[in-house]
Amino acid sequence: MTTPHDFDRNLVDWLDEAAAPQVPDYFDELLDRTRQTRQRPAWASLERWLPMQLSIPRPIAARPRAAWLLVVLAIVVALVLLAVGLGARHRLPSPFGPAANGLIAADDNYQIALRDADGTNLHLLTPNTEVDSVPSWSPDGTRLAFYSWPVRTAVDASVGAGPPIYNSPDKPIGSLVVMDADGTGRRVLAHDVQFATGLVVPAAWSHDGMRIAYSYRGTDNIAAIDVVTLDGTRTFHLVMGDTPSWSPDDTRLAYRVDSVGVFAVSLVGGQPVRVSRTAGQGFGFAGATWSPDGKRLAYYAGTDGAHDVYIANADGSGELPVATTPADEYWPAWSPDGSRFAFERVEDANNDIRYVVASGDGANQRELATPILAGVPNAWSPDGRYLVGHTITPDATKMTGLMLVDVLDPHASITIPSLATSFAWQRIAP
């Protein structure tokens, strides 16, 4: 039997034997060949032909990991700052449907002014050396369009000096102007224009914000409509029409032919289509408005003092009366989401009104309990909560403010002191 001590001693002997110097069998032959081989000349050395720093092997330097970490950190910080900047940037609302309520633009004392929705922080955007009126916001809330006239001089004793009146005898000549929401970037899109006398409605923005339609009187005093791009290029012209409004898809315009009716025309060709069938005259048919889905048009027809409100399909079929009471009723408008419908009902001989709100098809009408308001074009707030009207003096001779009529709770309506005759409410992203 082999003991552990014997095994250890044998293992040591084996290791000593294996570690002894070994000489290969071919060692003598290798030395003989070496003696017969000539030494390489010095000129054949690589260092004779290449710079020493290229031929001498260089130690591999460690990568500057700290520098790379700084670069990566800088990139991360830049991305974070970019994300924060994009988040803080003014987000644009959709051109369709409800939006959040932004600033209110109005023509206070014939200057374009902005204020918060509660009436505070009044800020004038245009100077008092001109007469500016009828502002309208672009659908994305980034620009304002308005009409501008020079201050009138006393060239006619029957007219006098001061701001022009739309239907005054001197037929004021003005310009269509666009500017950014902060008042900068002002540019004139049309000049030397006699805007429709007797009734001046806001310039109509296309829903993509790239074009504006407006109506005016030509040199022969015939109403006309132009569509211009934001550099002033005219892309469409129509004679014998006014108060244009865009279809939701921006392919058609609805407009009025005085004392004839409401028509719709394609901007890419084709003949105008008559939408209304009921007779009307005077201010009848002005300001026809599209339903948000683009399938219907609302308008008022009849004679002055006896107007009624109608809804018809955009192809001219299916005309139905919505309001046909003995009172004068006009200026219909759908809420931004199309679920509700509003119009004005005259309450007295001074043409003062209260709002009537109904379902989107005109049914379920209810008159809102508010003080009497001025009978002028109205508008919904972007969120569909309010209708905006003008308060007046007891003798109905002067406008005194803007009333934000709460359609859900008229007693919670808000009044903003203002001498403005027209207004527009900015749409912003929710």
HELIX and SHEET records of a PDB file:
HELIX    1   1 PRO A    4  ALA A   19  1                                  16    
HELIX    2   2 PHE A   27  GLN A   36  1                                  10    
HELIX    3   3 ALA A   42  ALA A   44  5                                   3    
HELIX    4   4 LEU A   46  ARG A   48  5                                   3    
HELIX    5   5 MET A   52  SER A   55  1                                   4    
HELIX    6   6 ARG A   65  ALA A   88  1                                  24    
HELIX    7   7 PRO A  410  ALA A  412  5                                   3    
SHEET    1   A 4 HIS A 123  LEU A 124  0                                        
SHEET    2   A 4 GLN A 111  ARG A 115 -1                                        
SHEET    3   A 4 ALA A 100  ASP A 108 -1                                        
SHEET    4   A 4 PHE A 423  ILE A 428 -1                                        
SHEET    1   B 6 GLU A 130  TRP A 137  0                                        
SHEET    2   B 6 ARG A 143  PRO A 150 -1                                        
SHEET    3   B 6 GLY A 174  ASP A 180 -1                                        
SHEET    4   B 6 ARG A 187  PHE A 195 -1                                        
SHEET    5   B 6 ARG A 211  ARG A 217 -1                                        
SHEET    6   B 6 ALA A 204  TRP A 205 -1                                        
SHEET    1   C 7 GLU A 130  TRP A 137  0                                        
SHEET    2   C 7 ARG A 143  PRO A 150 -1                                        
SHEET    3   C 7 GLY A 174  ASP A 180 -1                                        
SHEET    4   C 7 ARG A 187  PHE A 195 -1                                        
SHEET    5   C 7 ARG A 211  ARG A 217 -1                                        
SHEET    6   C 7 ALA A 223  THR A 229 -1                                        
SHEET    7   C 7 ARG A 234  VAL A 239 -1                                        
SHEET    1   D 4 ASP A 242  TRP A 246  0                                        
SHEET    2   D 4 ARG A 252  VAL A 257 -1                                        
SHEET    3   D 4 GLY A 261  SER A 266 -1                                        
SHEET    4   D 4 VAL A 273  ARG A 274 -1                                        
SHEET    1   E 4 THR A 289  TRP A 290  0                                        
SHEET    2   E 4 ARG A 296  ALA A 301 -1                                        
SHEET    3   E 4 ASP A 308  ASN A 313 -1                                        
SHEET    4   E 4 LEU A 320  ALA A 323 -1                                        
SHEET    1   F 4 GLU A 329  TRP A 334  0                                        
SHEET    2   F 4 ARG A 340  VAL A 346 -1                                        
SHEET    3   F 4 ASP A 352  SER A 359 -1                                        
SHEET    4   F 4 ARG A 366  GLU A 367 -1                                        
SHEET    1   G 4 GLU A 329  TRP A 334  0                                        
SHEET    2   G 4 ARG A 340  VAL A 346 -1                                        
SHEET    3   G 4 ASP A 352  SER A 359 -1                                        
SHEET    4   G 4 LEU A 373  ALA A 374 -1                                        
SHEET    1   H 4 ALA A 379  TRP A 380  0                                        
SHEET    2   H 4 TYR A 386  ILE A 392 -1                                        
SHEET    3   H 4 MET A 399  ASP A 406 -1                                        
SHEET    4   H 4 ILE A 414  PRO A 417 -1                                        
END                                                                             
